[in-house]
Amino acid sequence: METKIIGGKIATARKNLNLSQAQLAEQLFISPQAVGKWERGESMPDITTLNRLANILGVDLNYFSSSSQTSEEGNTKPEPHDIQKAIPNRTNEWNWDMSRGNWKDADFSGLKNLKEKLSSSNMSKCQFRDSDLSGLILSKNNIELCDFTYSELRESKIQSSNISNNQFNHCSFIDAEFFKTNVGKCDFSEANFSGAAFMETNFEDNVIKDAVLVFTSFKRTNISKVVFSGALENCHFEHCSFHQTKFENATILNTFFKYNDRFKKVQFINCKVDKLTYAFLKNNQANLQGVTLLE
């Protein structure tokens, strides 16, 4: 999509409603200068703003696509309220594909239904707060300094990517998969990892305070500078490598430990475990000084 085409369509729809640039800007909580840049084709609204624009201007999102034409006289063709007749077989959602992009300082908060449309992208300082990214596939991505707070990433698949210095507070990673991915210096406070799987992944220097770890598995994963606390239930640690890792003030139930490297150096501080977990820890040659067996 060319910025000049979109800018022309914004200008046409605005004029049809007898709105000034200042009036439109006021409804969008932006400056009139920003609207002017759009209409001149010097910049383009982000996805969320474009959706708000469509609502204010009384048009469908498809109005901004190349299949919707604008006449030279400055009138929209088709009319804003007659989009369905002009575009056959239209869908209710815009088919955004953000793959192979270089995104920086963009606000995608509230975004939904990306699925496989974000692979091979570079993202820095972007906002994805309160987004529904269920089933999202991230492959060969570099994502840094982004905010995903309160986003839904259920059943997402994150593969061969670098994920670092991001905020994932209160995110849902239920049944998500991390495969051959570097996950470092991220904040996962109060995230839900129920059923999530980490495979051949580097999980280093992350905050997982008050995270939900139920049926969560770590296999052939490097776990470094991480503190596990709270409740861990039915979790699985196999063929993992541990470095400066702690289990502190944790209750660990029915959790499997086997074939882990450097496990003797893992610190257990004020931890409570059931008999089955205790047996696995002992067999894995864990230091059990800070472990109490539950009755």
KEVOPA-430994 format. One line per 2 residues: number of its first residue (from 1); their letters; for each residue x, y, z of N, C-alpha, C. Coordinates in steps of 0.05 Angstrom, whole numbers. Layout:
<recs>
NUM	A	X Y Z X Y Z X Y Z; ...
</recs>
This chain:
<recs>
1	ME	17 -24 0 0 0 0 17 25 0; 12 44 -17 28 68 -19 16 89 0
3	TK	33 103 13 24 123 32 8 145 19; 15 152 -5 1 174 -19 -28 166 -26
5	II	-32 141 -33 -59 132 -40 -76 133 -15; -65 123 7 -80 123 32 -86 151 41
7	GG	-65 169 39 -69 197 46 -91 210 31; -92 205 5 -113 217 -12 -141 207 -4
9	KI	-142 182 4 -169 171 12 -177 183 39; -158 187 57 -165 200 83 -175 228 78
11	AT	-161 243 60 -170 270 54 -198 271 42; -203 253 23 -229 253 9 -251 247 29
13	AR	-248 226 45 -269 219 64 -273 240 85; -252 253 93 -254 275 113 -270 299 101
15	KN	-264 306 76 -277 329 63 -307 322 59; -313 297 52 -341 289 48 -358 293 73
17	LN	-344 292 97 -359 296 122 -356 325 132; -344 342 115 -340 370 122 -325 373 148
19	LS	-305 357 152 -287 358 175 -261 372 167; -251 389 185 -225 401 180 -204 381 191
21	QA	-179 386 183 -158 369 193 -156 371 224; -161 395 234 -160 399 263 -182 384 277
23	QL	-207 384 265 -229 369 277 -224 339 277; -213 329 255 -207 300 254 -185 293 274
25	AE	-165 310 276 -143 305 294 -153 305 323; -172 323 329 -183 324 357 -196 298 364
27	QL	-211 286 346 -224 260 351 -205 237 354; -181 240 342 -161 219 344 -140 224 366
29	FI	-143 247 379 -124 255 400 -96 257 390; -93 269 366 -67 273 354 -66 302 345
31	SP	-43 310 334 -40 338 324 -51 340 295; -61 364 288 -69 369 260 -46 365 240
33	QA	-21 370 250 2 366 232 5 337 224; -2 319 243 0 290 236 -20 282 214
35	VG	-44 293 216 -64 288 195 -55 299 169; -43 323 169 -32 335 145 -11 318 132
37	KW	7 306 148 28 289 138 16 264 125; -6 253 137 -18 229 124 -29 237 97
39	ER	-44 259 96 -57 266 71 -38 274 49; -14 283 57 7 289 37 23 265 30
41	GE	18 243 43 33 218 37 61 218 50; 65 234 70 92 235 83 94 214 105
43	SM	72 204 115 72 184 135 46 169 134; 43 147 150 19 131 148 10 124 176
45	PD	-16 124 182 -26 116 208 -19 86 214; -15 80 239 -11 52 246 -38 37 244
47	IT	-37 11 249 -61 -6 245 -84 2 263; -77 7 289 -98 14 308 -111 41 301
49	TL	-95 60 293 -105 87 286 -122 85 260; -113 69 242 -128 66 217 -156 54 222
51	NR	-157 37 241 -183 25 249 -201 47 261; -190 64 278 -206 86 289 -214 106 268
53	LA	-196 111 249 -202 129 226 -226 119 211; -227 93 205 -249 81 190 -276 86 205
55	NI	-275 83 231 -300 87 247 -309 116 246; -290 135 249 -297 163 249 -306 172 221
57	LG	-294 162 200 -300 171 173 -324 156 161; -334 135 176 -357 120 166 -351 102 143
59	VD	-326 92 142 -319 74 120 -310 47 131; -309 27 114 -298 1 120 -268 2 117
61	LN	-254 -14 132 -224 -15 128 -216 -21 100; -232 -36 85 -226 -42 58 -225 -17 40
63	YF	-238 4 49 -237 30 34 -208 39 29; -190 33 48 -163 42 46 -146 23 28
65	SS	-157 1 19 -142 -17 2 -140 -8 -26; -122 -20 -42 -118 -12 -69 -142 -19 -87
67	SS	-160 -37 -77 -183 -45 -94 -205 -24 -92; -203 -5 -73 -223 16 -71 -212 41 -84
69	QT	-225 51 -104 -214 73 -121 -225 100 -112; -209 121 -116 -217 148 -111 -216 164 -137
71	SE	-237 178 -143 -238 193 -168 -222 218 -167; -215 228 -191 -199 252 -193 -214 277 -182
73	EG	-241 276 -182 -256 299 -173 -255 301 -143; -244 281 -129 -242 282 -100 -264 269 -86
75	NT	-282 255 -100 -304 241 -87 -296 212 -84; -303 201 -62 -297 172 -58 -314 156 -77
77	KP	-302 135 -86 -316 118 -105 -308 89 -98; -325 74 -84 -353 79 -77 -356 99 -54
79	EP	-381 107 -48 -387 124 -26 -380 109 0; -374 124 22 -365 111 47 -385 90 57
81	HD	-411 95 54 -430 76 66 -440 55 45; -426 54 22 -434 35 2 -411 17 -6
83	IQ	-393 12 13 -369 -4 7 -375 -33 0; -396 -45 13 -401 -73 8 -409 -78 -21
85	KA	-423 -60 -33 -431 -64 -61 -407 -63 -80; -387 -47 -73 -365 -43 -91 -344 -65 -89
87	IP	-342 -78 -65 -321 -98 -61 -334 -125 -56; -335 -142 -76 -348 -168 -73 -332 -186 -54
89	NR	-347 -203 -40 -335 -223 -22 -316 -211 -1; -323 -187 8 -306 -175 28 -308 -190 54
91	TN	-287 -189 71 -288 -201 97 -290 -179 118; -296 -188 143 -300 -168 164 -274 -159 176
93	EW	-252 -173 170 -226 -165 182 -206 -159 160; -190 -139 164 -169 -131 146 -147 -152 146
95	NW	-138 -160 123 -118 -181 121 -90 -170 123; -82 -161 147 -55 -149 151 -35 -171 151
97	DM	-13 -167 138 10 -186 139 35 -169 146; 44 -173 171 66 -156 180 93 -171 179
99	SR	94 -194 165 118 -209 162 139 -193 147; 165 -200 152 188 -189 139 188 -158 140
101	GN	179 -148 164 178 -119 168 200 -110 187; 205 -85 187 224 -73 206 208 -51 222
103	WK	198 -60 245 179 -43 260 194 -31 285; 190 -5 288 203 9 311 184 30 322
105	DA	181 31 348 165 51 362 136 51 352; 126 29 343 98 28 333 79 18 355
107	DF	55 29 355 35 21 375 15 2 363; 17 -24 369 -2 -43 359 -21 -53 381
109	SG	-24 -38 402 -41 -46 424 -69 -54 415; -79 -75 426 -106 -84 419 -107 -100 393
111	LK	-85 -105 381 -84 -120 356 -94 -148 359; -105 -160 339 -115 -188 341 -112 -202 314
113	NL	-113 -229 316 -114 -246 292 -90 -243 274; -66 -242 286 -42 -241 269 -34 -269 259
115	KE	-37 -289 276 -30 -317 269 -2 -318 258; 1 -325 232 27 -329 220 38 -304 206
117	KL	27 -281 212 32 -257 196 53 -238 209; 71 -249 225 91 -232 239 119 -245 238
119	SS	123 -264 220 149 -278 220 170 -262 205; 195 -269 211 218 -257 198 218 -226 200
121	SN	209 -217 224 208 -188 227 227 -179 250; 234 -154 248 250 -141 269 233 -120 283
123	MS	230 -123 309 212 -104 324 227 -93 348; 226 -67 351 239 -54 374 221 -32 385
125	KC	218 -32 411 203 -12 426 174 -10 415; 162 -32 408 134 -32 399 115 -39 422
127	QF	90 -30 420 70 -35 439 50 -56 429; 47 -78 444 27 -98 437 8 -103 461
129	RD	4 -83 478 -12 -87 502 -41 -95 496; -51 -113 513 -79 -122 510 -86 -133 482
131	SD	-67 -147 470 -71 -157 443 -79 -187 444; -95 -196 426 -102 -224 424 -85 -236 402
133	LS	-63 -249 410 -44 -261 392 -45 -292 394; -68 -302 400 -72 -331 402 -64 -345 376
135	GL	-49 -367 378 -41 -382 355 -20 -368 338; -7 -347 349 13 -332 334 38 -349 328
137	IL	48 -348 304 73 -361 297 94 -340 293; 115 -342 310 138 -324 307 162 -341 299
139	SK	172 -337 275 195 -352 265 216 -333 255; 240 -336 265 263 -319 256 257 -289 261
141	NN	247 -284 285 241 -256 292 262 -246 312; 266 -220 312 282 -206 332 263 -186 346
143	IE	257 -191 371 238 -174 385 251 -164 411; 255 -137 412 269 -126 435 254 -101 445
145	LC	253 -98 472 243 -74 485 214 -69 478; 198 -90 474 170 -87 467 153 -94 492
147	DF	128 -84 492 110 -88 514 86 -104 506; 83 -128 516 61 -146 510 42 -149 534
149	TY	43 -131 553 28 -134 578 -1 -140 573; -11 -160 588 -39 -169 587 -47 -180 559
151	SE	-28 -189 544 -35 -200 518 -40 -231 519; -55 -241 501 -62 -269 499 -44 -282 477
153	LR	-26 -300 486 -9 -314 467 -14 -344 470; -38 -352 476 -45 -380 479 -39 -395 453
155	ES	-26 -419 455 -20 -436 433 -2 -423 412; 13 -403 420 32 -390 402 56 -408 398
157	KI	70 -405 376 94 -420 370 116 -400 363; 137 -400 381 159 -382 378 184 -398 372
159	QS	194 -394 347 215 -412 337 238 -396 326; 262 -405 332 287 -394 320 287 -363 321
161	SN	280 -352 344 278 -323 347 295 -313 371; 299 -287 371 311 -274 393 290 -256 407
163	IS	284 -263 432 264 -248 447 278 -237 472; 283 -211 473 299 -201 495 289 -173 505
165	NN	291 -169 531 285 -144 544 256 -135 538; 237 -154 539 209 -148 534 192 -151 559
167	QF	170 -137 560 151 -140 582 128 -159 573; 125 -181 589 104 -200 584 87 -203 610
169	NH	84 -182 626 69 -184 650 40 -192 645; 30 -210 661 2 -219 659 -5 -231 632
171	CS	14 -240 617 8 -252 591 0 -282 594; -16 -292 576 -23 -320 576 -7 -334 554
173	FI	9 -354 563 24 -371 545 14 -400 547; -11 -403 552 -22 -430 555 -18 -446 530
175	DA	-6 -470 533 0 -488 511 18 -476 489; 33 -455 496 52 -443 477 77 -460 475
177	EF	92 -457 452 116 -472 448 139 -453 441; 161 -456 456 186 -441 450 207 -462 440
179	FK	216 -458 415 234 -478 403 259 -464 391; 282 -472 400 307 -461 390 307 -431 390
181	TN	299 -419 412 295 -391 415 311 -380 438; 322 -356 435 335 -343 458 315 -324 472
183	VG	310 -330 497 291 -314 513 307 -303 536; 313 -277 536 330 -265 556 322 -238 566
185	KC	325 -234 592 320 -209 605 291 -199 601; 273 -217 601 245 -210 598 230 -212 625
187	DF	209 -197 628 193 -197 652 167 -212 647; 165 -236 659 141 -253 656 125 -253 682
189	SE	127 -232 698 112 -232 724 82 -237 720; 72 -257 735 44 -264 735 34 -274 707
191	AN	53 -284 691 46 -297 666 36 -325 671; 20 -335 653 9 -362 656 22 -381 635
193	FS	39 -399 645 53 -418 628 41 -446 629; 16 -449 636 4 -475 638 6 -490 611
195	GA	18 -513 611 20 -529 587 40 -519 567; 55 -498 574 76 -488 556 100 -506 555
197	AF	114 -506 532 138 -523 528 161 -507 518; 184 -510 532 209 -498 523 228 -520 514
199	ME	235 -519 489 252 -541 477 276 -529 463; 300 -538 471 325 -529 458 326 -499 458
201	TN	319 -487 480 317 -458 483 336 -448 504; 344 -423 501 360 -409 521 341 -391 537
203	FE	338 -397 563 320 -382 580 337 -370 602; 345 -344 598 366 -332 615 358 -305 626
205	DN	362 -302 652 359 -276 666 331 -265 662; 311 -282 664 283 -273 662 270 -272 689
207	VI	250 -254 693 235 -252 717 209 -268 713; 204 -287 731 179 -303 729 164 -302 756
209	KD	165 -279 769 152 -276 795 122 -281 793; 112 -299 811 83 -305 812 72 -316 786
211	AV	89 -327 769 80 -340 744 66 -366 750; 48 -374 733 34 -400 736 50 -421 721
213	LV	60 -441 735 75 -463 722 61 -489 728; 43 -497 711 28 -522 714 30 -538 688
215	FT	40 -563 689 45 -579 665 63 -563 645; 82 -548 656 101 -534 640 126 -551 637
217	SF	137 -553 613 160 -570 609 184 -555 598; 208 -562 608 233 -552 598 250 -575 589
219	KR	257 -577 563 272 -599 553 296 -589 537; 320 -599 543 344 -591 529 346 -560 528
221	TN	341 -548 551 340 -519 552 361 -509 572; 374 -487 565 393 -474 584 377 -455 601
223	IS	377 -460 627 363 -443 647 384 -429 664; 386 -403 660 408 -388 673 397 -363 687
225	KV	406 -358 711 400 -333 726 369 -330 728; 355 -351 735 326 -351 738 319 -360 766
227	VF	299 -347 779 290 -355 805 261 -365 802; 257 -391 809 230 -403 808 219 -400 836
229	SG	195 -388 838 182 -386 864 152 -392 862; 139 -393 884 110 -399 884 106 -429 879
231	AL	84 -435 865 76 -463 861 85 -473 833; 97 -497 833 103 -511 808 90 -539 811
233	EN	73 -545 792 58 -570 794 58 -585 767; 65 -611 768 65 -627 744 84 -616 723
235	CH	106 -605 731 125 -594 712 146 -615 705; 162 -608 685 181 -628 674 207 -614 666
237	FE	229 -623 678 256 -612 672 273 -636 663; 280 -637 638 296 -660 628 318 -651 608
239	HC	342 -661 613 365 -654 596 370 -624 595; 365 -611 618 369 -582 619 396 -576 632
241	SF	406 -552 625 431 -543 637 424 -519 655; 434 -520 680 428 -499 700 452 -482 707
243	HQ	449 -456 708 471 -438 716 459 -416 733; 468 -413 758 458 -392 776 428 -392 777
245	TK	417 -416 781 388 -419 783 379 -426 811; 356 -414 819 346 -419 846 317 -427 845
247	FE	309 -444 865 281 -449 871 278 -438 899; 263 -416 902 262 -402 928 233 -398 936
249	NA	227 -405 962 200 -403 972 180 -416 953; 187 -439 943 171 -453 923 159 -478 935
251	TI	135 -485 925 122 -510 931 121 -526 905; 136 -548 905 140 -563 880 126 -590 882
253	LN	106 -595 866 90 -619 868 91 -635 842; 94 -661 845 92 -680 822 108 -670 799
255	TF	132 -661 804 149 -650 783 173 -667 777; 179 -671 752 199 -690 742 226 -677 736
257	FK	247 -688 747 274 -678 742 291 -702 733; 303 -700 709 319 -723 700 340 -714 679
259	YN	364 -726 682 386 -722 663 393 -692 660; 392 -677 682 399 -649 680 428 -644 687
261	DR	440 -624 674 468 -618 677 472 -596 698; 493 -599 714 500 -580 735 478 -576 755
263	FK	462 -597 759 439 -594 777 448 -592 806; 472 -602 813 481 -601 840 484 -572 849
265	KV	489 -553 831 493 -525 838 467 -509 839; 445 -521 833 419 -508 836 413 -504 866
267	QF	405 -479 873 399 -474 901 369 -478 906; 364 -492 928 336 -495 938 335 -481 965
269	IN	318 -460 966 317 -443 990 288 -443 1000; 283 -454 1023 257 -455 1035 236 -467 1016
271	CK	242 -490 1005 223 -503 986 209 -527 999; 185 -532 991 169 -554 1000 162 -572 976
273	VD	166 -598 980 161 -616 958 146 -641 967; 132 -654 949 119 -679 956 139 -702 953
275	KL	131 -726 960 149 -749 960 159 -756 932; 142 -754 912 151 -761 885 172 -742 875
277	TY	167 -716 879 186 -696 871 212 -699 886; 210 -705 912 234 -708 928 252 -731 917
279	AF	238 -753 908 253 -776 897 267 -768 871; 254 -752 854 266 -743 830 290 -725 835
281	LK	287 -707 855 309 -688 862 333 -704 873; 328 -723 890 349 -739 901 364 -755 880
283	NN	348 -767 862 360 -783 840 377 -765 821; 369 -740 819 384 -721 802 407 -707 817
285	QA	413 -718 841 435 -708 858 433 -679 865; 408 -670 871 404 -642 879 414 -638 908
287	NL	421 -613 913 428 -605 941 401 -600 956; 395 -618 975 369 -617 987 368 -603 1014
289	QG	388 -588 1020 389 -575 1047 366 -556 1051; 357 -543 1031 335 -523 1034 308 -535 1026
291	VT	306 -562 1026 281 -575 1018 268 -588 1041; 242 -584 1044 226 -597 1065 205 -615 1052
293	LL	204 -639 1062 185 -659 1051 157 -655 1063; 137 -652 1045 110 -649 1055 99 -675 1066
295	E	84 -673 1087 71 -697 1098 47 -706 1082
</recs>
